[in-house]
């Protein structure tokens, strides 16, 4: 019998063809297009491989309730859950998302079809994260042809709205109880390192109220913009304090190389300011918004208390009329680096990549963290793009063809081929 690894080399063309078919269904979000079409396409492939497939729509009212700022987005929010019971002892959950960010900017190739060039494949979503799905479908069909049975029961969750959040299809499947398994592999990541942790995310907002007046007699009004300045200074002082903290979790290789920062760190950002109508009107309202990314060692309650305390101090001192709110967007994730499943993923990744692949934390926040909070599963993310080369979320997104082959071998070995 031919070895699966060699066989997968001979199936590279098929993997690229499947990837092309996925890329040609443009699933950009916002607004979230063609979700039903891409899920039908993948469902057909998985049914041919004897999976029990369920297409799951997130109800419109739930989508709007959980994503209040996105309720203007039309289109069905469609997800897929596919299961195959192989009478194995343990079940492996494999997940990634099939939505992509829009393809604006100056692409040198057509974004919504695959172009092969110089050992690369170009197209929107090839790295983030349709490439993983193409690899998975190729491996499953190759294993069946060679009559190799995966050593786990398989639970495949392919979801949407990851690129937008906060409440993505994966969060919904977690709440529905569709993610039952023993181990969890997310293909949504890159191949630079294995992501075992991520920062949590709090969105904050401060509304400063004043009193509008004719600017010629501005001393009779209360200028909400001017009142916001000390609030911002206080937040910047807090930022300096917070950003000295460090997690125990190693930072990604890319970040360490670029900045010398060795571990995950928290950040506080002011990212939006809205105020003012016209030069000659004293503004009666100033809204500031931002986010606070917190490390796994920090707690949501403490993060909010710290922000509230800072704002309360400045409110008192400068007699400012303001309101502050903190929204829990994503929890942090932290998987035990010594868990046997995580060590197994690392061993297999290093074997196929032929180099050391370290554990690392993500500065950003993941919908995987939500699923982990609900299921308690040991989880990690390993994908096939390269962080500094693949241009995920930018123009000319690409992967190496050799990485696509590497990734099919990774999945095959992990599943026991
Ligand atoms: Zn992604």
Boltz pocket constraint, residues with backbone or C-beta under 6 A from the ligand:
constraints:
  - pocket:
      binder: B
      contacts: [[A, 97], [A, 128], [A, 129], [A, 162], [A, 188], [A, 189]]
      max_distance: 6.0
